């Protein structure tokens, strides 16, 4: 066996993974508040709904920004 390294071709496409985010956990928490608020106290449901809307809109905004930063061939 020789010590020479053979050139390796690059993979067909680079894998893109989003960075870590707290938004999925906040979405689950807000949805939990909505459901608990419906059963127990309506103000909790309203607070959960507001939080849910804010987090989902922020998540969509961040995703759009991330997609726009990808190379054109994606």
N, CA, C and O atoms as a Tripos MOL2 file, in Angstrom:
@<TRIPOS>MOLECULE
protein
  296   295    74     0     0
PROTEIN
NO_CHARGES

@<TRIPOS>ATOM
      1 N           0.8430   -1.1600    0.0000 N.3       1 UNK1
      2 CA          0.0000    0.0000    0.0000 C.3       1 UNK1
      3 C           0.8980    1.2350    0.0000 C.2       1 UNK1
      4 O           1.8780    1.2870    0.7430 O.2       1 UNK1
      5 N           0.5720    2.2270   -0.8260 N.am      2 UNK2
      6 CA          1.4160    3.4180   -0.9270 C.3       2 UNK2
      7 C           0.9270    4.4960    0.0460 C.2       2 UNK2
      8 O          -0.2030    4.4640    0.5340 O.2       2 UNK2
      9 N           1.8170    5.4380    0.3030 N.am      3 UNK3
     10 CA          1.4870    6.5450    1.1980 C.3       3 UNK3
     11 C           0.8680    7.7160    0.4470 C.2       3 UNK3
     12 O           0.5310    8.7330    1.0530 O.2       3 UNK3
     13 N           0.7200    7.5840   -0.8480 N.am      4 UNK4
     14 CA          0.1590    8.6700   -1.6400 C.3       4 UNK4
     15 C          -1.3490    8.7560   -1.4200 C.2       4 UNK4
     16 O          -2.0460    7.7420   -1.3670 O.2       4 UNK4
     17 N          -1.8210    9.9590   -1.2960 N.am      5 UNK5
     18 CA         -3.2630   10.1870   -1.1160 C.3       5 UNK5
     19 C          -3.9080   10.4420   -2.4710 C.2       5 UNK5
     20 O          -3.4260   11.2630   -3.2510 O.2       5 UNK5
     21 N          -4.9730    9.7520   -2.7410 N.am      6 UNK6
     22 CA         -5.7010    9.9710   -3.9790 C.3       6 UNK6
     23 C          -6.6750   11.1270   -3.7760 C.2       6 UNK6
     24 O          -7.2710   11.2490   -2.7060 O.2       6 UNK6
     25 N          -6.8440   11.9700   -4.7830 N.am      7 UNK7
     26 CA         -7.7950   13.0810   -4.6350 C.3       7 UNK7
     27 C          -9.2230   12.5440   -4.5190 C.2       7 UNK7
     28 O          -9.6160   11.6100   -5.2180 O.2       7 UNK7
     29 N          -9.9680   13.1480   -3.6360 N.am      8 UNK8
     30 CA        -11.3540   12.7480   -3.4210 C.3       8 UNK8
     31 C         -12.2490   13.8450   -3.9770 C.2       8 UNK8
     32 O         -12.0550   15.0270   -3.6920 O.2       8 UNK8
     33 N         -13.2150   13.4440   -4.7630 N.am      9 UNK9
     34 CA        -14.1340   14.4170   -5.3320 C.3       9 UNK9
     35 C         -15.1240   14.8780   -4.2710 C.2       9 UNK9
     36 O         -15.5030   14.1240   -3.3750 O.2       9 UNK9
     37 N         -15.5270   16.1260   -4.3960 N.am     10 UNK10
     38 CA        -16.4870   16.6950   -3.4500 C.3      10 UNK10
     39 C         -17.8530   16.0480   -3.6490 C.2      10 UNK10
     40 O         -18.1740   15.5690   -4.7360 O.2      10 UNK10
     41 N         -18.6400   16.0420   -2.6010 N.am     11 UNK11
     42 CA        -19.9940   15.5000   -2.6830 C.3      11 UNK11
     43 C         -20.8180   16.3480   -3.6390 C.2      11 UNK11
     44 O         -20.4690   17.4940   -3.9230 O.2      11 UNK11
     45 N         -21.8890   15.7940   -4.1220 N.am     12 UNK12
     46 CA        -22.7290   16.4820   -5.0970 C.3      12 UNK12
     47 C         -23.3610   17.7590   -4.5800 C.2      12 UNK12
     48 O         -23.4970   18.7270   -5.3290 O.2      12 UNK12
     49 N         -23.7430   17.7800   -3.3340 N.am     13 UNK13
     50 CA        -24.4100   18.9550   -2.7930 C.3      13 UNK13
     51 C         -24.0420   19.0970   -1.3270 C.2      13 UNK13
     52 O         -23.9830   18.1150   -0.5870 O.2      13 UNK13
     53 N         -23.7990   20.3220   -0.9230 N.am     14 UNK14
     54 CA        -23.4640   20.5890    0.4710 C.3      14 UNK14
     55 C         -24.7460   20.5870    1.3060 C.2      14 UNK14
     56 O         -25.7670   21.1340    0.8870 O.2      14 UNK14
     57 N         -24.6880   19.9800    2.4660 N.am     15 UNK15
     58 CA        -25.8580   19.9100    3.3440 C.3      15 UNK15
     59 C         -25.9280   21.1780    4.1790 C.2      15 UNK15
     60 O         -24.9330   21.6060    4.7650 O.2      15 UNK15
     61 N         -27.1010   21.7660    4.2260 N.am     16 UNK16
     62 CA        -27.3040   22.9740    5.0310 C.3      16 UNK16
     63 C         -28.1950   22.6320    6.2140 C.2      16 UNK16
     64 O         -29.2990   22.1150    6.0440 O.2      16 UNK16
     65 N         -27.7120   22.9210    7.4040 N.am     17 UNK17
     66 CA        -28.5050   22.7300    8.6140 C.3      17 UNK17
     67 C         -28.6820   24.0690    9.2980 C.2      17 UNK17
     68 O         -27.7250   24.8360    9.3980 O.2      17 UNK17
     69 N         -29.8860   24.3730    9.7760 N.am     18 UNK18
     70 CA        -30.0760   25.6320   10.4840 C.3      18 UNK18
     71 C         -29.3660   25.6030   11.8300 C.2      18 UNK18
     72 O         -29.1180   24.5390   12.3970 O.2      18 UNK18
     73 N         -29.0500   26.7720   12.3200 N.am     19 UNK19
     74 CA        -28.3900   26.8840   13.6100 C.3      19 UNK19
     75 C         -29.3480   26.5690   14.7520 C.2      19 UNK19
     76 O         -30.5510   26.4240   14.5380 O.2      19 UNK19
     77 N         -28.8170   26.4660   15.9570 N.am     20 UNK20
     78 CA        -29.6730   26.1840   17.1080 C.3      20 UNK20
     79 C         -30.6220   27.3520   17.3710 C.2      20 UNK20
     80 O         -30.2820   28.5110   17.1330 O.2      20 UNK20
     81 N         -31.7990   27.0310   17.8580 N.am     21 UNK21
     82 CA        -32.8070   28.0520   18.1020 C.3      21 UNK21
     83 C         -33.7020   27.6430   19.2550 C.2      21 UNK21
     84 O         -33.9310   26.4570   19.4950 O.2      21 UNK21
     85 N         -34.2010   28.6350   19.9620 N.am     22 UNK22
     86 CA        -35.1290   28.3900   21.0590 C.3      22 UNK22
     87 C         -36.5880   28.4840   20.5640 C.2      22 UNK22
     88 O         -37.5210   28.2200   21.3220 O.2      22 UNK22
     89 N         -36.7680   28.8530   19.3130 N.am     23 UNK23
     90 CA        -38.1170   29.0640   18.7800 C.3      23 UNK23
     91 C         -39.0100   27.8180   18.8110 C.2      23 UNK23
     92 O         -40.1960   27.9560   19.1130 O.2      23 UNK23
     93 N         -38.5170   26.6250   18.5200 N.am     24 UNK24
     94 CA        -39.4010   25.4560   18.6410 C.3      24 UNK24
     95 C         -39.9080   25.2390   20.0740 C.2      24 UNK24
     96 O         -41.0710   24.8900   20.2730 O.2      24 UNK24
     97 N         -39.0510   25.4420   21.0540 N.am     25 UNK25
     98 CA        -39.4670   25.2720   22.4460 C.3      25 UNK25
     99 C         -40.4650   26.3580   22.8460 C.2      25 UNK25
    100 O         -41.4340   26.0800   23.5520 O.2      25 UNK25
    101 N         -40.2320   27.5940   22.3960 N.am     26 UNK26
    102 CA        -41.1750   28.6720   22.7050 C.3      26 UNK26
    103 C         -42.5280   28.4470   22.0370 C.2      26 UNK26
    104 O         -43.5700   28.7700   22.6070 O.2      26 UNK26
    105 N         -42.5070   27.8920   20.8320 N.am     27 UNK27
    106 CA        -43.7600   27.5840   20.1460 C.3      27 UNK27
    107 C         -44.5560   26.5310   20.9150 C.2      27 UNK27
    108 O         -45.7680   26.6660   21.0870 O.2      27 UNK27
    109 N         -43.8790   25.4960   21.3720 N.am     28 UNK28
    110 CA        -44.5520   24.4520   22.1510 C.3      28 UNK28
    111 C         -45.0900   25.0200   23.4620 C.2      28 UNK28
    112 O         -46.1990   24.6810   23.8760 O.2      28 UNK28
    113 N         -44.3140   25.8790   24.1170 N.am     29 UNK29
    114 CA        -44.7520   26.4910   25.3740 C.3      29 UNK29
    115 C         -45.9790   27.3730   25.1470 C.2      29 UNK29
    116 O         -46.9360   27.3190   25.9190 O.2      29 UNK29
    117 N         -45.9510   28.1860   24.0850 N.am     30 UNK30
    118 CA        -47.0790   29.0680   23.7870 C.3      30 UNK30
    119 C         -48.3330   28.2660   23.4550 C.2      30 UNK30
    120 O         -49.4290   28.6250   23.8870 O.2      30 UNK30
    121 N         -48.1840   27.1960   22.7020 N.am     31 UNK31
    122 CA        -49.3340   26.3560   22.3730 C.3      31 UNK31
    123 C         -49.9010   25.6910   23.6290 C.2      31 UNK31
    124 O         -51.1150   25.5390   23.7670 O.2      31 UNK31
    125 N         -49.0150   25.3010   24.5350 N.am     32 UNK32
    126 CA        -49.4560   24.7340   25.8090 C.3      32 UNK32
    127 C         -50.2440   25.7570   26.6070 C.2      32 UNK32
    128 O         -51.2700   25.4270   27.2040 O.2      32 UNK32
    129 N         -49.7680   27.0090   26.6220 N.am     33 UNK33
    130 CA        -50.5020   28.0710   27.3180 C.3      33 UNK33
    131 C         -51.8860   28.2820   26.7080 C.2      33 UNK33
    132 O         -52.8670   28.4690   27.4290 O.2      33 UNK33
    133 N         -51.9590   28.2520   25.4010 N.am     34 UNK34
    134 CA        -53.2530   28.4140   24.7290 C.3      34 UNK34
    135 C         -54.2180   27.3120   25.1530 C.2      34 UNK34
    136 O         -55.3600   27.5870   25.5190 O.2      34 UNK34
    137 N         -53.7580   26.0710   25.1030 N.am     35 UNK35
    138 CA        -54.6360   24.9450   25.4410 C.3      35 UNK35
    139 C         -55.0270   24.9550   26.9190 C.2      35 UNK35
    140 O         -56.1840   24.6980   27.2540 O.2      35 UNK35
    141 N         -54.0860   25.2460   27.7930 N.am     36 UNK36
    142 CA        -54.4150   25.3190   29.2140 C.3      36 UNK36
    143 C         -55.3340   26.4950   29.5050 C.2      36 UNK36
    144 O         -56.2330   26.3970   30.3390 O.2      36 UNK36
    145 N         -55.1080   27.5960   28.8210 N.am     37 UNK37
    146 CA        -55.9510   28.7690   29.0180 C.3      37 UNK37
    147 C         -57.3770   28.5440   28.5710 C.2      37 UNK37
    148 O         -58.3050   29.0730   29.1830 O.2      37 UNK37
    149 N         -57.5700   27.7780   27.5270 N.am     38 UNK38
    150 CA        -58.9310   27.4690   27.0640 C.3      38 UNK38
    151 C         -59.6810   26.6930   28.1420 C.2      38 UNK38
    152 O         -60.8740   26.9120   28.3520 O.2      38 UNK38
    153 N         -58.9880   25.7940   28.8190 N.am     39 UNK39
    154 CA        -59.6160   24.9540   29.8350 C.3      39 UNK39
    155 C         -59.7580   25.6960   31.1580 C.2      39 UNK39
    156 O         -60.7960   25.5980   31.8120 O.2      39 UNK39
    157 N         -58.7250   26.4390   31.5620 N.am     40 UNK40
    158 CA        -58.7040   27.0340   32.8930 C.3      40 UNK40
    159 C         -59.0640   28.5150   32.9100 C.2      40 UNK40
    160 O         -60.0920   28.8990   33.4670 O.2      40 UNK40
    161 N         -58.2160   29.3550   32.2980 N.am     41 UNK41
    162 CA        -58.3870   30.8050   32.3850 C.3      41 UNK41
    163 C         -58.1550   31.4380   31.0190 C.2      41 UNK41
    164 O         -57.0710   31.3020   30.4510 O.2      41 UNK41
    165 N         -59.1560   32.1240   30.4890 N.am     42 UNK42
    166 CA        -59.0180   32.7540   29.1690 C.3      42 UNK42
    167 C         -57.8540   33.7450   29.0440 C.2      42 UNK42
    168 O         -57.2550   33.8060   27.9710 O.2      42 UNK42
    169 N         -57.4960   34.5270   30.0790 N.am     43 UNK43
    170 CA        -56.3480   35.4320   29.9010 C.3      43 UNK43
    171 C         -55.0370   34.6840   29.6020 C.2      43 UNK43
    172 O         -54.1720   35.2000   28.8930 O.2      43 UNK43
    173 N         -54.8990   33.4910   30.1370 N.am     44 UNK44
    174 CA        -53.7080   32.6880   29.8520 C.3      44 UNK44
    175 C         -53.7210   32.2670   28.3840 C.2      44 UNK44
    176 O         -52.6760   32.2450   27.7330 O.2      44 UNK44
    177 N         -54.8860   31.9390   27.8720 N.am     45 UNK45
    178 CA        -55.0050   31.5650   26.4570 C.3      45 UNK45
    179 C         -54.6630   32.7430   25.5600 C.2      45 UNK45
    180 O         -54.0120   32.5680   24.5300 O.2      45 UNK45
    181 N         -55.0900   33.9280   25.9340 N.am     46 UNK46
    182 CA        -54.7960   35.1240   25.1360 C.3      46 UNK46
    183 C         -53.2900   35.4090   25.1410 C.2      46 UNK46
    184 O         -52.7030   35.7030   24.0990 O.2      46 UNK46
    185 N         -52.6760   35.3190   26.3140 N.am     47 UNK47
    186 CA        -51.2260   35.5360   26.4030 C.3      47 UNK47
    187 C         -50.4750   34.4870   25.5740 C.2      47 UNK47
    188 O         -49.5080   34.8150   24.8850 O.2      47 UNK47
    189 N         -50.9150   33.2450   25.6410 N.am     48 UNK48
    190 CA        -50.2900   32.1850   24.8570 C.3      48 UNK48
    191 C         -50.4560   32.4040   23.3620 C.2      48 UNK48
    192 O         -49.5350   32.1500   22.5860 O.2      48 UNK48
    193 N         -51.6300   32.8740   22.9590 N.am     49 UNK49
    194 CA        -51.8790   33.1270   21.5400 C.3      49 UNK49
    195 C         -50.9990   34.2620   21.0250 C.2      49 UNK49
    196 O         -50.4660   34.1880   19.9180 O.2      49 UNK49
    197 N         -50.8510   35.3080   21.8290 N.am     50 UNK50
    198 CA        -49.9820   36.4260   21.4320 C.3      50 UNK50
    199 C         -48.5400   35.9460   21.3050 C.2      50 UNK50
    200 O         -47.8610   36.2550   20.3250 O.2      50 UNK50
    201 N         -48.0720   35.1880   22.3020 N.am     51 UNK51
    202 CA        -46.7160   34.6570   22.2550 C.3      51 UNK51
    203 C         -46.5360   33.7370   21.0510 C.2      51 UNK51
    204 O         -45.5070   33.7840   20.3770 O.2      51 UNK51
    205 N         -47.5280   32.9080   20.7850 N.am     52 UNK52
    206 CA        -47.4600   31.9870   19.6490 C.3      52 UNK52
    207 C         -47.3360   32.7480   18.3330 C.2      52 UNK52
    208 O         -46.5200   32.3830   17.4870 O.2      52 UNK52
    209 N         -48.1190   33.7810   18.1500 N.am     53 UNK53
    210 CA        -48.0680   34.5700   16.9190 C.3      53 UNK53
    211 C         -46.7100   35.2420   16.7640 C.2      53 UNK53
    212 O         -46.1290   35.2330   15.6790 O.2      53 UNK53
    213 N         -46.2070   35.8240   17.8460 N.am     54 UNK54
    214 CA        -44.9160   36.5160   17.7850 C.3      54 UNK54
    215 C         -43.7860   35.5400   17.4440 C.2      54 UNK54
    216 O         -42.9400   35.8320   16.5980 O.2      54 UNK54
    217 N         -43.7790   34.3890   18.1030 N.am     55 UNK55
    218 CA        -42.6970   33.4200   17.8800 C.3      55 UNK55
    219 C         -42.7730   32.8400   16.4720 C.2      55 UNK55
    220 O         -41.7430   32.7000   15.8130 O.2      55 UNK55
    221 N         -43.9590   32.5020   16.0020 N.am     56 UNK56
    222 CA        -44.0910   31.9260   14.6550 C.3      56 UNK56
    223 C         -43.6800   32.9450   13.5990 C.2      56 UNK56
    224 O         -43.0060   32.5870   12.6330 O.2      56 UNK56
    225 N         -44.0700   34.2060   13.7610 N.am     57 UNK57
    226 CA        -43.6610   35.2320   12.8020 C.3      57 UNK57
    227 C         -42.1440   35.4380   12.8180 C.2      57 UNK57
    228 O         -41.5330   35.6140   11.7640 O.2      57 UNK57
    229 N         -41.5390   35.4170   13.9990 N.am     58 UNK58
    230 CA        -40.0800   35.5480   14.0930 C.3      58 UNK58
    231 C         -39.3920   34.3450   13.4440 C.2      58 UNK58
    232 O         -38.3690   34.4950   12.7760 O.2      58 UNK58
    233 N         -39.9530   33.1640   13.6430 N.am     59 UNK59
    234 CA        -39.3950   31.9490   13.0650 C.3      59 UNK59
    235 C         -39.4570   32.0080   11.5340 C.2      59 UNK59
    236 O         -38.4940   31.6510   10.8530 O.2      59 UNK59
    237 N         -40.5830   32.4550   11.0060 N.am     60 UNK60
    238 CA        -40.7380   32.5870    9.5550 C.3      60 UNK60
    239 C         -39.7550   33.6200    9.0110 C.2      60 UNK60
    240 O         -39.1190   33.3900    7.9820 O.2      60 UNK60
    241 N         -39.6270   34.7580    9.6960 N.am     61 UNK61
    242 CA        -38.6980   35.8080    9.2650 C.3      61 UNK61
    243 C         -37.2600   35.2870    9.2280 C.2      61 UNK61
    244 O         -36.5320   35.5200    8.2620 O.2      61 UNK61
    245 N         -36.8610   34.5840   10.2790 N.am     62 UNK62
    246 CA        -35.5090   34.0380   10.3310 C.3      62 UNK62
    247 C         -35.2760   32.9940    9.2390 C.2      62 UNK62
    248 O         -34.2000   32.9410    8.6440 O.2      62 UNK62
    249 N         -36.2820   32.1700    8.9810 N.am     63 UNK63
    250 CA        -36.1620   31.1470    7.9390 C.3      63 UNK63
    251 C         -36.0350   31.7800    6.5620 C.2      63 UNK63
    252 O         -35.2280   31.3390    5.7440 O.2      63 UNK63
    253 N         -36.8290   32.8130    6.3050 N.am     64 UNK64
    254 CA        -36.7400   33.5000    5.0130 C.3      64 UNK64
    255 C         -35.3700   34.1460    4.8320 C.2      64 UNK64
    256 O         -34.7940   34.0940    3.7450 O.2      64 UNK64
    257 N         -34.8500   34.7530    5.8950 N.am     65 UNK65
    258 CA        -33.5300   35.3850    5.8390 C.3      65 UNK65
    259 C         -32.4490   34.3290    5.5760 C.2      65 UNK65
    260 O         -31.5150   34.5620    4.8080 O.2      65 UNK65
    261 N         -32.5870   33.1860    6.2130 N.am     66 UNK66
    262 CA        -31.6040   32.1090    6.0420 C.3      66 UNK66
    263 C         -31.6670   31.5300    4.6290 C.2      66 UNK66
    264 O         -30.6290   31.2550    4.0280 O.2      66 UNK66
    265 N         -32.8630   31.3460    4.1020 N.am     67 UNK67
    266 CA        -33.0160   30.8280    2.7430 C.3      67 UNK67
    267 C         -32.4550   31.8160    1.7250 C.2      67 UNK67
    268 O         -31.8350   31.4140    0.7410 O.2      67 UNK67
    269 N         -32.6740   33.1140    1.9640 N.am     68 UNK68
    270 CA        -32.1510   34.1290    1.0370 C.3      68 UNK68
    271 C         -30.6290   34.1640    1.0310 C.2      68 UNK68
    272 O         -30.0290   34.5810    0.0400 O.2      68 UNK68
    273 N         -29.9900   33.7310    2.1240 N.am     69 UNK69
    274 CA        -28.5280   33.7690    2.1870 C.3      69 UNK69
    275 C         -27.8770   32.5330    1.5480 C.2      69 UNK69
    276 O         -26.6540   32.4890    1.4080 O.2      69 UNK69
    277 N         -28.6680   31.5430    1.1640 N.am     70 UNK70
    278 CA        -28.1190   30.3520    0.5180 C.3      70 UNK70
    279 C         -27.6730   30.6740   -0.9090 C.2      70 UNK70
    280 O         -28.1740   31.6180   -1.5210 O.2      70 UNK70
    281 N         -26.7450   29.9000   -1.4280 N.am     71 UNK71
    282 CA        -26.3170   30.1210   -2.8320 C.3      71 UNK71
    283 C         -27.5030   29.9650   -3.7970 C.2      71 UNK71
    284 O         -28.4830   29.2890   -3.4880 O.2      71 UNK71
    285 N         -27.3960   30.5890   -4.9420 N.am     72 UNK72
    286 CA        -28.5060   30.6320   -5.9020 C.3      72 UNK72
    287 C         -28.9020   29.2660   -6.4210 C.2      72 UNK72
    288 O         -30.0690   29.0550   -6.7510 O.2      72 UNK72
    289 N         -27.9650   28.3280   -6.5040 N.am     73 UNK73
    290 CA        -28.2990   27.0210   -7.0780 C.3      73 UNK73
    291 C         -29.0830   26.1200   -6.1220 C.2      73 UNK73
    292 O         -29.4250   24.9990   -6.4970 O.2      73 UNK73
    293 N         -29.3730   26.5610   -4.9300 N.am     74 UNK74
    294 CA        -30.1770   25.7460   -4.0130 C.3      74 UNK74
    295 C         -31.5970   25.9850   -4.3120 C.2      74 UNK74
    296 O         -32.4700   25.4060   -3.6660 O.2      74 UNK74
@<TRIPOS>BOND
     1     1     2 1
     2     2     3 1
     3     3     4 2
     4     3     5 am
     5     5     6 1
     6     6     7 1
     7     7     8 2
     8     7     9 am
     9     9    10 1
    10    10    11 1
    11    11    12 2
    12    11    13 am
    13    13    14 1
    14    14    15 1
    15    15    16 2
    16    15    17 am
    17    17    18 1
    18    18    19 1
    19    19    20 2
    20    19    21 am
    21    21    22 1
    22    22    23 1
    23    23    24 2
    24    23    25 am
    25    25    26 1
    26    26    27 1
    27    27    28 2
    28    27    29 am
    29    29    30 1
    30    30    31 1
    31    31    32 2
    32    31    33 am
    33    33    34 1
    34    34    35 1
    35    35    36 2
    36    35    37 am
    37    37    38 1
    38    38    39 1
    39    39    40 2
    40    39    41 am
    41    41    42 1
    42    42    43 1
    43    43    44 2
    44    43    45 am
    45    45    46 1
    46    46    47 1
    47    47    48 2
    48    47    49 am
    49    49    50 1
    50    50    51 1
    51    51    52 2
    52    51    53 am
    53    53    54 1
    54    54    55 1
    55    55    56 2
    56    55    57 am
    57    57    58 1
    58    58    59 1
    59    59    60 2
    60    59    61 am
    61    61    62 1
    62    62    63 1
    63    63    64 2
    64    63    65 am
    65    65    66 1
    66    66    67 1
    67    67    68 2
    68    67    69 am
    69    69    70 1
    70    70    71 1
    71    71    72 2
    72    71    73 am
    73    73    74 1
    74    74    75 1
    75    75    76 2
    76    75    77 am
    77    77    78 1
    78    78    79 1
    79    79    80 2
    80    79    81 am
    81    81    82 1
    82    82    83 1
    83    83    84 2
    84    83    85 am
    85    85    86 1
    86    86    87 1
    87    87    88 2
    88    87    89 am
    89    89    90 1
    90    90    91 1
    91    91    92 2
    92    91    93 am
    93    93    94 1
    94    94    95 1
    95    95    96 2
    96    95    97 am
    97    97    98 1
    98    98    99 1
    99    99   100 2
   100    99   101 am
   101   101   102 1
   102   102   103 1
   103   103   104 2
   104   103   105 am
   105   105   106 1
   106   106   107 1
   107   107   108 2
   108   107   109 am
   109   109   110 1
   110   110   111 1
   111   111   112 2
   112   111   113 am
   113   113   114 1
   114   114   115 1
   115   115   116 2
   116   115   117 am
   117   117   118 1
   118   118   119 1
   119   119   120 2
   120   119   121 am
   121   121   122 1
   122   122   123 1
   123   123   124 2
   124   123   125 am
   125   125   126 1
   126   126   127 1
   127   127   128 2
   128   127   129 am
   129   129   130 1
   130   130   131 1
   131   131   132 2
   132   131   133 am
   133   133   134 1
   134   134   135 1
   135   135   136 2
   136   135   137 am
   137   137   138 1
   138   138   139 1
   139   139   140 2
   140   139   141 am
   141   141   142 1
   142   142   143 1
   143   143   144 2
   144   143   145 am
   145   145   146 1
   146   146   147 1
   147   147   148 2
   148   147   149 am
   149   149   150 1
   150   150   151 1
   151   151   152 2
   152   151   153 am
   153   153   154 1
   154   154   155 1
   155   155   156 2
   156   155   157 am
   157   157   158 1
   158   158   159 1
   159   159   160 2
   160   159   161 am
   161   161   162 1
   162   162   163 1
   163   163   164 2
   164   163   165 am
   165   165   166 1
   166   166   167 1
   167   167   168 2
   168   167   169 am
   169   169   170 1
   170   170   171 1
   171   171   172 2
   172   171   173 am
   173   173   174 1
   174   174   175 1
   175   175   176 2
   176   175   177 am
   177   177   178 1
   178   178   179 1
   179   179   180 2
   180   179   181 am
   181   181   182 1
   182   182   183 1
   183   183   184 2
   184   183   185 am
   185   185   186 1
   186   186   187 1
   187   187   188 2
   188   187   189 am
   189   189   190 1
   190   190   191 1
   191   191   192 2
   192   191   193 am
   193   193   194 1
   194   194   195 1
   195   195   196 2
   196   195   197 am
   197   197   198 1
   198   198   199 1
   199   199   200 2
   200   199   201 am
   201   201   202 1
   202   202   203 1
   203   203   204 2
   204   203   205 am
   205   205   206 1
   206   206   207 1
   207   207   208 2
   208   207   209 am
   209   209   210 1
   210   210   211 1
   211   211   212 2
   212   211   213 am
   213   213   214 1
   214   214   215 1
   215   215   216 2
   216   215   217 am
   217   217   218 1
   218   218   219 1
   219   219   220 2
   220   219   221 am
   221   221   222 1
   222   222   223 1
   223   223   224 2
   224   223   225 am
   225   225   226 1
   226   226   227 1
   227   227   228 2
   228   227   229 am
   229   229   230 1
   230   230   231 1
   231   231   232 2
   232   231   233 am
   233   233   234 1
   234   234   235 1
   235   235   236 2
   236   235   237 am
   237   237   238 1
   238   238   239 1
   239   239   240 2
   240   239   241 am
   241   241   242 1
   242   242   243 1
   243   243   244 2
   244   243   245 am
   245   245   246 1
   246   246   247 1
   247   247   248 2
   248   247   249 am
   249   249   250 1
   250   250   251 1
   251   251   252 2
   252   251   253 am
   253   253   254 1
   254   254   255 1
   255   255   256 2
   256   255   257 am
   257   257   258 1
   258   258   259 1
   259   259   260 2
   260   259   261 am
   261   261   262 1
   262   262   263 1
   263   263   264 2
   264   263   265 am
   265   265   266 1
   266   266   267 1
   267   267   268 2
   268   267   269 am
   269   269   270 1
   270   270   271 1
   271   271   272 2
   272   271   273 am
   273   273   274 1
   274   274   275 1
   275   275   276 2
   276   275   277 am
   277   277   278 1
   278   278   279 1
   279   279   280 2
   280   279   281 am
   281   281   282 1
   282   282   283 1
   283   283   284 2
   284   283   285 am
   285   285   286 1
   286   286   287 1
   287   287   288 2
   288   287   289 am
   289   289   290 1
   290   290   291 1
   291   291   292 2
   292   291   293 am
   293   293   294 1
   294   294   295 1
   295   295   296 2
@<TRIPOS>SUBSTRUCTURE
     1 UNK1         2 RESIDUE 1 A UNK
     2 UNK2         6 RESIDUE 1 A UNK
     3 UNK3        10 RESIDUE 1 A UNK
     4 UNK4        14 RESIDUE 1 A UNK
     5 UNK5        18 RESIDUE 1 A UNK
     6 UNK6        22 RESIDUE 1 A UNK
     7 UNK7        26 RESIDUE 1 A UNK
     8 UNK8        30 RESIDUE 1 A UNK
     9 UNK9        34 RESIDUE 1 A UNK
    10 UNK10       38 RESIDUE 1 A UNK
    11 UNK11       42 RESIDUE 1 A UNK
    12 UNK12       46 RESIDUE 1 A UNK
    13 UNK13       50 RESIDUE 1 A UNK
    14 UNK14       54 RESIDUE 1 A UNK
    15 UNK15       58 RESIDUE 1 A UNK
    16 UNK16       62 RESIDUE 1 A UNK
    17 UNK17       66 RESIDUE 1 A UNK
    18 UNK18       70 RESIDUE 1 A UNK
    19 UNK19       74 RESIDUE 1 A UNK
    20 UNK20       78 RESIDUE 1 A UNK
    21 UNK21       82 RESIDUE 1 A UNK
    22 UNK22       86 RESIDUE 1 A UNK
    23 UNK23       90 RESIDUE 1 A UNK
    24 UNK24       94 RESIDUE 1 A UNK
    25 UNK25       98 RESIDUE 1 A UNK
    26 UNK26      102 RESIDUE 1 A UNK
    27 UNK27      106 RESIDUE 1 A UNK
    28 UNK28      110 RESIDUE 1 A UNK
    29 UNK29      114 RESIDUE 1 A UNK
    30 UNK30      118 RESIDUE 1 A UNK
    31 UNK31      122 RESIDUE 1 A UNK
    32 UNK32      126 RESIDUE 1 A UNK
    33 UNK33      130 RESIDUE 1 A UNK
    34 UNK34      134 RESIDUE 1 A UNK
    35 UNK35      138 RESIDUE 1 A UNK
    36 UNK36      142 RESIDUE 1 A UNK
    37 UNK37      146 RESIDUE 1 A UNK
    38 UNK38      150 RESIDUE 1 A UNK
    39 UNK39      154 RESIDUE 1 A UNK
    40 UNK40      158 RESIDUE 1 A UNK
    41 UNK41      162 RESIDUE 1 A UNK
    42 UNK42      166 RESIDUE 1 A UNK
    43 UNK43      170 RESIDUE 1 A UNK
    44 UNK44      174 RESIDUE 1 A UNK
    45 UNK45      178 RESIDUE 1 A UNK
    46 UNK46      182 RESIDUE 1 A UNK
    47 UNK47      186 RESIDUE 1 A UNK
    48 UNK48      190 RESIDUE 1 A UNK
    49 UNK49      194 RESIDUE 1 A UNK
    50 UNK50      198 RESIDUE 1 A UNK
    51 UNK51      202 RESIDUE 1 A UNK
    52 UNK52      206 RESIDUE 1 A UNK
    53 UNK53      210 RESIDUE 1 A UNK
    54 UNK54      214 RESIDUE 1 A UNK
    55 UNK55      218 RESIDUE 1 A UNK
    56 UNK56      222 RESIDUE 1 A UNK
    57 UNK57      226 RESIDUE 1 A UNK
    58 UNK58      230 RESIDUE 1 A UNK
    59 UNK59      234 RESIDUE 1 A UNK
    60 UNK60      238 RESIDUE 1 A UNK
    61 UNK61      242 RESIDUE 1 A UNK
    62 UNK62      246 RESIDUE 1 A UNK
    63 UNK63      250 RESIDUE 1 A UNK
    64 UNK64      254 RESIDUE 1 A UNK
    65 UNK65      258 RESIDUE 1 A UNK
    66 UNK66      262 RESIDUE 1 A UNK
    67 UNK67      266 RESIDUE 1 A UNK
    68 UNK68      270 RESIDUE 1 A UNK
    69 UNK69      274 RESIDUE 1 A UNK
    70 UNK70      278 RESIDUE 1 A UNK
    71 UNK71      282 RESIDUE 1 A UNK
    72 UNK72      286 RESIDUE 1 A UNK
    73 UNK73      290 RESIDUE 1 A UNK
    74 UNK74      294 RESIDUE 1 A UNK
